[in-house]
Amino acid sequence: MVCLKCKTAIEEGAKVCPYCKKKFAADRQFINIALLGMMALLTSATLLHLTRTADEATLGRSSSVLPRPAVEVVPAPPSVPAPPEPMMMPATPTPPPHNIDTGRRDDEVWALTENLAVTMHDYYERNSRSRVILSKNGYMYNFPARSYYTPRSFTRIESMNQEYADEQALLLFMRPSSLAVFLPDAGLDGNELTLFCGYETRAGITIAGREGRLGIISRENFQTLLAEYSDERGGVRRHRRDSPEFTEIVRAAGRFKNNFERTPEDFDVRYLASDSKYAFVVLSERHSPAVLEMFVLLSGPDGWRVDFSGFENMFMYQKKVNARYPDFNIGMLPPFNLYYAAQTIRSDVTPLIEAMRVQGVITEEDGDAVFATGTEKFCYMEFENGRKLLAVFTGHETGWMVYTAEDSWHAEVIMATYETDPPTFILKQ
């Protein structure tokens, strides 16, 4: 084998390099990429390049590069229990609390709501191009932080009266047409999500917008208004590939794409989640793992149907989904953004696979790779015999670590031990 530090050939199985004294971990082997690439080295190549696929060329992506030539093998994977079917997603936070204010005069209440309404708009104008600000349950929601906004979120905005920082105001993000039903004389119109501030008093909920006070809504009508935006439909579920609902949702996406019946076997499903009303799917055609598509489906009397598609390359696509479906549970959105994924995904990891074959990490019994894709740090592979491998690039000295994964859920857990937000779009459900 070859010492990665001094690039000198040494005896197979050696624990210490006799030339540079580098120590090798006793439970690790090295895949000798240097020997496999001898011809490439003779032509002065120093990196293994992944070829550009036709799909990537069509999309204008840069040619892929396998990070550094060193590849290192395979500790046993941690034991991870399979998640239940269906797997329930973590609960999302509840809206901020608010109390009925019985002590303020009416003019003080209006001063508070009008000031915060202006402040909310100023904050949105300053941050909306760089931050995903959404409507959740009718309230203003910070998607990256997974939390609702409160007045204290705006203390750096010049227009804010700092005395209101700890007030339990209602920071609403709704369509004006929804409010117009209960405030018919306020001149509200339009379906674009807009910011309003509310405050609960004995008389009801005072509502103000950027242009000033709009009126008061009774508590009963306000609850009716909030119900229009409620995303609480029994929780979000992630489905395993062999579940009936998984099959039904993927079939519906296939019919939409091609206008004829398709089966889950025709696709590599990268993400699928649903509640009782909506489903969100990310998939690619079989053998085209770098071209991912997103779909929102609606459940109806005749089953699932695609209602929104073609938004996978949009920056901040979450806003597009939220604007179209304000009651969509945004906890259903995948933990990745394909706008960035398109710049990092690698669909040809052949050099890595061939190196692993030579060293016996992949055997003849495994057969060909039926799915393989990755990034510069992670590569996920599935083989004809059902074996699944996750390779993780851990650095110049240590190279690639290769884990045997029970399934994509297990691979996701392993990836999370390396990064807080790993690129799980490389996995196949």
N, C-alpha and C positions, 0 to 999 in steps of 0.2 A: 504494500500500500504506500501512499505518499503522505508525508508530513505536511499539513497545510501551512505551517509556520515558515519552514525553511525550504519547502517545495522539493524535498529530497526523497527518493525511493528508499523505503526501509522494509524490514521483515514483517510479513503479515502477522497480525496479532500482537505486535510489540506494544508494551505499555509506556515506554519512554523512548523518544527519538534520540539515537546515539550521537547525533550531530548538534542539535540545538537544545536538547534536554527537555523538550516539551513533553508533558505528561498527557496520556490519553485515558479517559474514563474507562474503567474496567468493563462496564456494561454497555459500551458503545462500539460500533463498527463504523468504518468510513467507507462510503461508496467512492470508488476511485474515478472521479470525473476526469482527472488529469490524464489517465491512461486512455479513457474512452475518447478524449478530445485530442489525442496526440497529433493527429493529422491537422486538426484545426490550429493547434499551437504552432506547428511548423509553418503555417501560413500567417503567423502573428496574430491570430484571434485570441482575445483574452476573456471574452464573455460568450456564453451560449445565448444565441438569439432565437426567440420564438418567432416563427414566420407569421406574416400578416395573412389573415384569412380573408376570403372574398367578402364575407359579411362585414368585417372591420374596415376593409378598403372602401366598401360602399358607404359606410357611415363616416369616413374620413378620419378614422382613429389612427394614432401613431403606431408604428410597428412595435411589437411586444419584445420585451427583453427579460430574460430570466435573470434574477438578481444574483450576481457573483457565481463562479463555477463550483464552489464547494457544496457538496451534499452529504449529509450525515444522517444516520439511521436511528432508530425505532425503539424507543422504550415501550413497555406494555402500557396501553391506555388505562386511564382511571376507570373504575367501575361506576357507571351512572345508570340509575334505574330509568326505564322508559317512562315518558310522561303518560298520563291517562288519556283515554280517548272519549270525548274530545278534550283537549287541553284548554283550560280556561286561562285567559290572559289576566295579568294583574289588574286589580281594580284601579280606576282613575280617581283623582281627588274630587271631593264634593265642592260645590261652590262656596265661596267665603260666607261666613255667617253675617246676619244683619239683625238689628233690633229695632223695635218701634221707638222713635224719638218723640217723647211727650213733652220735652222741656223747651225746645226751640220755637221762636216766633216764626211765622210764615216767611217773612222777608229774609231771615237767617237761613232757613232751609233752601230757599231759592238761590241765595248767594252761594251756598255750598255746592248745590247741584250744577249751577251754571258755570262756576269756576272749574269744577272737575270735568265737566263736559268739554270745555275748551282745552284743558290740560290733556285729556285723553287724545284728542285730535292732534294736538301738537306733538305728543309722544309718538303717535302712529306715523305722522308725516316724517318725523326724524328717523324712525327705526324700521319702517315696514319694508324697505328695500334690502335690508340686511338681516332681518329677523322674521321668523314665521310666527305671525300673530293671527290667531284664529278665533272663531266663535265656538264655544262649547257649552251646551245647555243654555244658550242665550247670553252667556257672559264672555268677557274678554279674556283670552287664554294665551299663555306663553307656551307654545308648543315645545321648543327646545328644553325649557326648564320643567315641563310637565306640571305647571302650576297656574292657578288663576291669578290675574293681576289684582292688586289692591291699591288704594291711593298712595301707599308708601312706595310703590313701584315708580312713582313719577316725581320724586322729590328733587331730581336734578333738572326738571323742566321749569324754565323761568316763569311761565305763566301761572304756576301752581301757588296757591296760598298754603304755606307750609303748616298752618294751623289745622288743615284738613287731612294730614298724613295718616292719622290713625282712625279716621271715621269709617264706619261700616256702610259705606255707600255701595250702591248696586251699579257695577260697571258693565253696561249692557252692550252687546254686539249683535244687532238684529237688522232685519230688513225693515225699512220705513213702512212698507205696505202692511206689515204685521201690526205695527203700532197704530196705523191709521184706522184700523177696525175699532179701536177703543178710544182713539183721540181724533174723531172725524173732523174737528175744526182746526186741527194743527197744521194743515197743509202738507201732510206727509205723503210721499209717493215714491215708488221705485222698489226694486228687488235687490239692489246691491247692499251687502252688509255694511252697516253704518254704526258708529259709536254714539251711545247715549248714556247719560248718568241718571240713576234713580235714587230715591231716598224714601224710606218708609216712615210715614207719620200717622197720626190718628185718623187723618182724613183719607189716607190711601197712599199710593206710591207717586211721588212727584217725579216728573220726567222732564229733563232738559237736554237740548242738543247743542251743537256748536253755535247756532244762531240765537240761543236763549231758551226761555221756558216754553214747554209744549203743553203741559196740562197735568192732571192727576188721574190715575187709573185706580179703580177699586182693587182691593186685595184679591177678590174672587176673579176678576177679569185678568189680573196680573198672573195668577196661577194658570189660567187658561192660555195666556200668552206664552208662558214658559213651557207649557206642555208641548207647544208646537216645535220647540227646539230640543226637547229632551232626547238624549241618546241612550237612556236606560231601558234596555230591552232584554234583560236577563244575562248580560255579560257577553264578552267576545270569546269565540272558540277558535282554536287552531286544530285542523283535522288531519289525521293520518291518511296516507295514500289509499289504504284499503277500506276507508269508510264510505258508506253510500252517499253522504252529502258531498264529500270530496269529488266523487265520480260525477255527480249531477252538476256541480258547479263548473268543473272543467269541461264537461260535454257542452254546456251552454256557451262557454267562451269559445270552444272550437267551432260550434255552429255559427257564431257571429263572425269569426275570422274567415271562414271558408264557405259559408252558406250550405254546408252539408255536414252530415254526422261525423264527428271525430271522437276518439276515445282518449282517456288519460295517457295511454301508451304512446300517443302521437306527440306528446309534449313532455318537456322537462319543467315541472312546476317548481318554482323557486320560493313561492310564498303564497299561502292561502289562509284567510281568516274570515269569519262571518259572525253575524248575530242573526236575529230573527227577521230582519228587514234587508240588510245589505251584506254583500260579500266583496272582498278585495282580493284580486288574484294577480300574481306576477308569474309569467311563464315565458318559455322560449320554445321554438320548434326543435324537435329532435335533431341533433347534429348541428345546431346553430346556437351554441350556448352563450355567445357574446351579444346576441340580439334579443333583448328582453322587452316584453310588452306588459302594460298594466291595464287592468279592467276593473270597473265597479259594476257589480250586478245587483239587481233588485229581485226580491222574492215576491211572487204573486200567485194567483190561483192556478196558473198553468206552470208553476215552477220558477226556476231562475232564468233571468235574461240579462244580457249585457246592456247597460244604460249609458255608460261613459267609457271612452277609450281614447287612445292617441295622445295622452298627456305625459308619457314616461320621460320625455326629454325636456320637459318644462322645468325651469328653475323655480323652486318653491312650489312644486306641483300640489302640495298639501292645501295651498290657498285655493286652487282651482276646484279641488274636491269639496272643500268646506263651503265655498261660495255656492256651489251647485246643490249641495245637500247639507244645510245647516244642522240637521239632526243626525248626521253621520257620526258614529262613535270614532273619534280620531285615535283612540287607542287601538283601532283596527289597522292603522297604517303601518307599513313595514318599517323596520328599524334601519332603513337605508334610503338613499336618494339616487335614482338611476341617472340623474343629470351628472353626478360625480362618478357613478359606477362605470358609465360609458367611457370615461377617460382612464380607468385603471384595470378593467377586466381583461384577462388574457385567455384566449380560447385554445391556444396550441401550447401544451406543456409537454410535447413529445420528448425533448431532450432529457427532462427530469424522469419521465416514465422509462425511457430506454436505459438510463443509468441505473435505475432501481432494478430493472430486469437483469442486467449484467451481474449485479451483486446478489441476486436471489431474493431481494425484498418482494418483487413481483415474480411469480412462477408461471410455468406453462399452464398449470391448473387454473390460474386466475383468468386466462384468456385475454382478449382485447379489452381496452377501456371503452365502455359504452357511454360514459359521461366523464368529462374532465375539463375543468376550467379553474381559473384562479386570478390572483393579483401578484404583485411582486413579493408579498409576504406569505400568502396562503394559497394552497392548491388543493382542490377536492377532486377525488377520482372514484368512479365506480366501475367494476369489471364484470365480465360475462357471468362469472360464477357467483355474483352477488357481493363480493368483497368490496369494502369501502375504505379508502385511505384519505387521511388529511395530512398534508405536508406543510410545515411551518418554517419559514426562514428565520433563524434566530441570531444571525450575525456572521461576520466574515470568518471568525475563528471556528464557530461551531457548525455553520452551514444549515442544512435543512433537517428538521426533526420530523419523522413520519409516524403518525399514529394510525392504528386500526380503529375505525369508528364503527359502532354498532349500527348507526343510521345517521341521518342528517341532524336529528335532535342532539345526539351525542356529540357530533362534530361541532355543533353550535356551542355546546358547553365547553369543549376543549378550546375553541377559538376565544371564548370569553375569558379564559385564563391568561391570554396574551394581550388582549385589547379590550377596553371598555365597550367600544362600539365596533365590533369586527365586521368585515364585509360579508355578511351572511347571504348576500345575493349570489355568491358562488356555489351555494349548496343547492341540492335537489331534494325536494320532499318526497 
